Amino acid sequence: MAQKKELRSAEDALEDGNVTEAKSTLDALSGGVDGFDDKYKAQYYFLMGKTYADMGKKGMETIDSYTKSAEYFNQLIEFEKG
């Protein structure tokens, strides 16, 4: 249940344009990703990719942010293939 609540909180922060809050919330979840239900794991990868993309758009460590965004979206694709 906590996974769902935290992911929703990160998603709300992104919708509000608060990438720092979203990243902080997602970073707090990062240690337990392997234990997530599949639907939450996919959502985590998507939100991390979107968070880093939004950071890049805002000029926050642009190259690193876009690189990490691509990595998370690639992880999502690989996860979805499996």
N, C-alpha and C positions, 0 to 999 in steps of 0.2 A: 504493500500500500504506500509506503514511504516513497518508493521509486516513482509512482504515478504522481504523487503530490509534488515532489521536487521537480520532476520533468515539466509538469504544468506550470510551476512557478517560473522556471527558466523560459518557457515558451511565452508566458505573459510578459516577462521582462523584455524579451526580444521584440514583442509586438509594441511595447512602450518605447522602444529605442534605447533601452538600457543594457547595452552589451556587457558592461562590466559586471552588473548584477547577474546576468545570465551565465557568464563565464564562471563566476564565483560559485554559483549554485551547481553547475555541471562539474566543475573541478572537485567539489565535495563528494560527488557521486562516483568519480572516476575509479576509485579503488575497488568498487563492488560490481563493476560492469559485467564481469564474467558470470556472476550469479544472478543477473537479471533475467526475467522472463524474456522470451524472444521479441515480443512486440515492444517491450520497453528498451531493449538493447538497440533495436532498429531506430527507435525514436531518439535515443541518446546520440547515436552516430549522426543522425540528421541534424539535431539541434547543435551539436558541436561544430559540424560543418557550416551551418548557417551562422552561428555565433562568430566564428573566425572570418567568414566572408564579410559579415557586417563590420567587424573590426577593421578589415582591410579597406572597406569603403569609407570608413571614418578616418583613415590615415593612421591607424594604430598599428605600428610595426607591419606596414603594408605587405612587404614581400613574405615575411614569416607567416603572417596571418593567412594570406592566400594559399601558401604552401600547405599549412596545417588544415585549412578548409578542404583542399583537394584530397589530402590524406584521409580525412574523416569521411568524405563522400565516397572515396574508393573503398574504405572499410565497410561502409553501408552497402555498396554494390556487391562486394564479395560475400557479405553476410546474407544478403537477399538471394544470391545465387545458391547458397548452401541450404 
